[in-house]
Amino acid sequence: MTDYAVVLTRRYQGKEWTTVGGEYTDILWHSEGTKPSKSVLDGLWASVQQEIADEPAAKLAAKQAVLDKLGLTADEVTALLG
């Protein structure tokens, strides 16, 4: 089941909306224009779920990139910071 609040938060940043439940019909759209359709939000759900699943690996890769730029290992940084 689509988590509409998560989809709206991630794909419609800057738009104003509220929800009083987990159903599409519970979304109250406060921004200009029309509320995205249920089918559009449902269609975005798989990519949002994948994005969420990929976040830990992306954070780890970003940390590793910084370590590589500094020429340090994680163990060396730990030793430095005590």
N, C-alpha and C positions, 0 to 999 in steps of 0.2 A: 504494500500500500504506500502510495506517495506521501511523503512528509512535506506538505505544502509550505509550511513555515521555513523549512530548511531550503527548499528550492527558491522561494522568494528572497530569503536572506542572501543567498549566494549568487543568484542570477539577476536580481532586480534591486541592486544596491542603490540607495538614494531615493527609492520609491517609498511612499508612505502607505502602510496597510496595517490592519490588525486582524486577529482571528480569535474567535471565542471557542474554537474546537478544532478537531483534526480534519474536518471535511472541507471540500472545496467550497461548498455553499456557506461555510462559516467565515470565509475571508471577506473582510470589508475593505474595499479599495478606496484610499483617500487621495491618491495622486491624480494628476491630470491624465486624461486618456482612459481607456477601458482596462479593466482587470484582465490579465492574461487568461486565456481559456483553459478549461480543465485539461483538454487534450494537449495543449502546449506545455503546461506544467508537468503533466504525467510523462510527456516525452522527454523532458529535461531530467527526470528523476534518476535514470540510469547513469547519466554522465556525472551528476552530482554525487551519487553514491561512489562512483569510481574515483572521483576527485578526493573525497573524504578518505577512502581506502589508501590512496596514494600519498597522502600528506605525511605520514611518519617517514616513509622512504625519502621523500623530497627534503624534509628537514635534515635527515641524516646526511644526504648528499650535499646539502648546502654547508653543513658543518665540516664535512670532509674537504670540500673545496677551499674553505678558509684555512684549514690545517695544511693543505697542500701548498697554498700560497705562502704560508708562513714557514713551510719546510719542517713542520712539527708533526709528531704523532699524538694520538689521544693520550697515551701514557705519559708522554713528555709534558703535555699541558696539565694533566692531573698532578704530576710531580711539582710543577711550577706553582700551581695554585694551592698545593698542600693538602 
